[in-house]
Amino acid sequence: MRAERITDPVADHGEGPVWSPSWGGLRWVDIPAGDILSLGADGTVGRRHVGSVVAATRPRRGGGAVIALERGFALEGADGGLAPLAELWTEDTIRMNDGGCDPDGRFYCGSMAYDQRPGAASLYLLDVDLTTHVVLTGLTVSNGLDWSPDGSRAYFNDTPTRSISVFDYDRQSGLTGRRVFAAVDGHPDGLTVDAEGGVWTALFGGGVVQRYSPDGKLDAVIEVPVKQVTACTFGGAGRTELFITTSREGLQPGEDPLAGSLFKAVPGVHGLPVREFAK
């Protein structure tokens, strides 16, 4: 299967695509630009600047969004107003990266060092009372995070491990029992889970999105005509379309000319409704 390009190269480092009817369809982030992008019904791309860096976003149940900025979180109100929360650290060598909401409406986002030094990253939890907690430490590039259809398992990528991890999950215990779900021949980036429990992960530098069955077996590959594939999510009518983001990070002018574009595939399965932040 091969993905089709649906925009021009619009992002330097496109990441974190999310489909939500509450905000009119697809949004994704251009991390170093600090911009949230949106896809119009006519294929046009909107752009909103929210900070020096924007790493991830999810809709809020009451309207608006929760947003991960360079060193912490912010809340977007239903009216579009932006309220940053207190920064979680002051060091300027580390930034937020990727995240997602659990079945109980809490928002997680992981970090990474700009130089990707091993062990410098952590996974943070923003609870519905707006307190923050460190969930995991000793990570390197904290990336894709999503839950199984029944919410009992969570899948997570720390990219340099070349594997997808799986945790057991419940509200009281959180993420426990980390183990390898699947070894990956490459660098797994963002991920999403479909309604059958299949795990789709983008391979940064690999030019593909791969699907792993619920028992961890590779069973589908979508080719993308760009090497630096970053993340994917289901959307569209019935959530049957897989939207795929890509990156121009570190490329020279003219190198991989389609990089930074948004792509789409129709893989024959449908996705889950986006999990929203409960605050």
C-alpha positions in Angstrom: 0.0 0.0 0.0 1.2 3.5 -0.8 0.2 6.8 0.8 -1.0 9.7 -1.3 0.2 13.3 -0.7 -2.6 15.7 0.2 -0.7 18.9 1.0 2.5 20.7 -0.1 5.5 20.6 2.2 3.9 22.8 5.0 5.9 21.8 8.1 9.5 21.7 9.0 8.9 18.9 11.5 5.2 17.8 11.2 4.1 15.6 14.1 1.1 14.6 16.3 -1.9 14.4 14.0 -5.2 14.3 15.7 -8.7 14.0 14.2 -11.6 15.5 16.3 -15.1 16.5 15.2 -15.1 19.1 18.0 -12.5 21.2 16.2 -13.6 20.4 12.7 -11.3 17.6 11.6 -7.5 17.2 11.5 -4.9 19.2 13.4 -1.2 18.5 13.7 1.9 20.4 14.9 4.9 21.9 13.4 7.2 21.5 16.4 10.0 24.0 15.9 7.7 26.7 14.4 5.5 26.6 17.4 2.4 26.2 15.1 -0.7 24.1 15.2 -1.8 23.3 11.6 -5.4 22.4 10.6 -6.7 20.8 7.4 -9.7 22.5 5.8 -12.5 20.7 4.0 -11.1 22.2 0.8 -7.6 20.9 1.4 -6.2 24.3 2.6 -3.9 24.4 5.6 -4.5 26.8 8.5 -1.8 27.7 10.9 -1.9 29.1 14.4 1.2 30.1 16.4 1.0 29.1 20.1 4.6 29.2 21.3 8.3 28.9 20.6 7.7 25.1 20.4 4.5 23.1 20.3 4.9 19.4 20.8 1.4 17.8 21.0 -2.3 18.7 21.4 -5.6 16.9 22.3 -9.2 18.2 22.4 -10.8 19.0 25.8 -14.2 17.6 26.6 -15.6 21.1 27.3 -14.2 22.6 24.1 -10.7 23.9 23.3 -7.5 21.9 23.6 -4.7 20.9 25.9 -1.3 21.7 24.4 2.2 20.6 25.2 4.6 23.5 24.8 8.4 23.5 25.0 8.7 23.0 28.8 5.1 22.4 30.0 1.4 22.5 29.2 -1.2 25.1 28.2 -5.0 25.1 28.0 -6.9 26.5 25.1 -10.4 27.6 26.0 -13.4 27.1 23.9 -13.1 30.7 22.8 -9.5 30.1 21.6 -7.8 31.9 24.5 -4.5 30.3 25.6 -3.5 29.9 29.3 0.0 28.5 29.8 0.5 26.5 33.0 3.7 26.7 35.1 6.8 25.4 33.4 8.0 22.0 34.5 11.7 22.7 34.2 14.0 25.6 33.3 16.8 23.9 31.4 16.7 25.0 27.8 18.3 21.8 26.4 15.1 19.6 26.8 11.7 20.0 25.2 8.4 18.3 25.2 7.8 15.8 22.3 4.7 13.5 21.9 1.8 12.5 24.0 -1.9 11.5 24.3 -4.8 11.0 26.7 -5.6 7.9 28.7 -9.1 6.4 29.0 -9.7 8.4 32.1 -9.1 11.7 30.4 -5.6 12.5 31.7 -3.0 13.9 29.3 0.5 12.4 29.1 3.4 14.0 27.2 7.1 12.9 27.0 10.2 14.9 26.5 13.6 14.6 24.8 16.9 16.5 24.8 17.6 18.6 21.8 20.8 16.6 21.3 18.9 13.3 22.0 21.4 12.3 24.8 20.4 9.0 26.4 18.4 9.0 29.6 17.6 12.7 29.6 13.9 12.4 28.9 10.8 11.7 31.0 7.1 11.0 30.6 4.8 13.5 32.3 1.2 13.3 33.3 -1.2 16.3 33.5 -4.1 15.2 35.7 -7.6 16.7 35.5 -6.9 18.8 38.6 -4.0 20.3 36.7 -1.3 18.7 38.9 1.6 17.2 37.1 3.4 13.9 37.8 6.5 12.2 36.4 5.5 8.8 35.2 8.7 7.5 33.6 12.3 8.6 33.7 15.5 7.5 31.9 14.0 7.8 28.5 15.8 9.2 25.4 13.2 10.2 22.8 9.7 9.8 24.3 7.4 9.3 21.4 4.0 7.7 20.4 1.5 6.8 23.1 -1.9 5.2 22.7 -4.3 2.8 24.3 -5.9 -0.5 23.3 -9.7 -0.4 22.4 -10.7 -1.6 25.9 -8.2 0.7 27.6 -6.4 -2.1 29.5 -3.1 -1.7 27.6 -1.0 1.2 26.5 1.6 1.2 23.7 4.6 3.5 23.8 7.7 4.3 21.8 11.1 5.4 23.1 12.5 5.7 19.6 16.2 4.6 20.1 15.1 1.3 21.6 13.9 0.1 18.2 10.9 -1.5 19.8 7.3 -0.8 20.8 6.6 -1.2 24.5 3.3 -2.2 26.1 2.1 -1.5 29.6 -0.9 -2.7 31.6 -3.2 0.2 32.5 -5.8 1.0 35.1 -6.7 4.3 36.7 -5.3 3.6 40.2 -2.0 2.0 39.1 -1.4 3.9 35.9 1.2 2.4 33.5 2.7 -0.8 34.9 4.5 -3.9 33.7 6.4 -2.4 30.8 7.6 -5.0 28.3 8.5 -5.3 24.6 5.4 -5.6 22.4 7.3 -5.8 19.1 10.8 -5.4 17.9 11.1 -2.9 15.1 13.6 -2.8 12.2 14.1 1.0 12.4 13.2 4.0 14.6 9.6 4.0 15.7 8.1 7.4 16.1 4.4 8.4 16.6 1.8 5.6 16.8 -2.0 5.0 16.9 -4.2 2.1 17.6 -7.1 1.0 15.4 -10.5 -0.4 16.4 -9.2 -4.0 16.0 -6.3 -3.4 18.4 -3.7 -3.1 15.7 -0.8 -0.8 16.4 0.3 1.5 13.6 3.7 3.2 14.0 5.7 5.6 11.8 9.3 4.8 11.2 11.5 7.9 11.2 14.1 7.5 8.5 12.3 4.4 7.1 9.8 5.9 4.7 6.9 3.7 6.0 4.1 3.2 8.5 3.8 -0.3 9.9 0.9 -2.1 11.5 1.4 -4.7 14.2 -1.4 -7.1 15.1 -2.6 -7.3 18.7 -0.2 -10.2 19.3 2.8 -8.1 18.0 3.2 -9.5 14.5 4.0 -7.2 11.6 1.0 -7.6 9.2 0.8 -4.4 7.0 3.1 -1.7 5.6 2.2 1.6 4.0 4.9 3.2 1.9 5.4 6.9 2.1 7.6 8.7 -0.5 9.4 10.6 2.3 12.1 9.1 4.5 11.3 11.0 7.8 7.8 9.7 8.6 6.8 10.9 12.0 3.3 10.0 13.1 -0.2 8.8 12.0 -3.8 9.0 13.1 -7.2 7.8 11.8 -9.8 10.4 10.7 -12.3 11.3 8.1 -15.8 9.9 7.7 -16.0 6.7 9.9 -12.3 7.2 10.8 -11.3 5.1 7.8 -8.5 7.3 6.6 -5.0 7.2 8.0 -3.3 10.6 8.0 0.5 10.6 8.1 2.9 13.5 9.0 6.5 13.9 7.8 9.5 16.0 8.6 12.2 18.1 6.9 14.3 18.3 10.0 18.0 18.2 9.2 17.6 18.0 5.5 19.4 20.2 3.0 17.5 22.4 0.4 16.2 20.2 -2.4 16.8 17.0 -0.4 13.7 14.7 -0.1 11.5 17.5 -1.7 8.2 16.1 -0.5 9.3 16.0 3.2 7.0 18.1 5.4 3.9 17.2 3.5 0.8 15.5 4.9 -0.1 12.1 3.4 -3.2 9.9 3.6 -3.9 6.2 3.1 -7.1 4.0 3.3 -5.9 0.8 4.9 -9.2 -1.1 5.3 -9.7 -0.7 9.1 -11.0 2.2 11.1 -9.7 4.0 14.0 -10.9 4.8 17.5 -12.5 8.1 18.6 -9.9 10.5 20.0 -9.5 10.3 23.8 -10.1 13.8 25.2 -8.7 15.7 28.1 -11.3 15.6 30.8 -10.6 19.1 32.3 
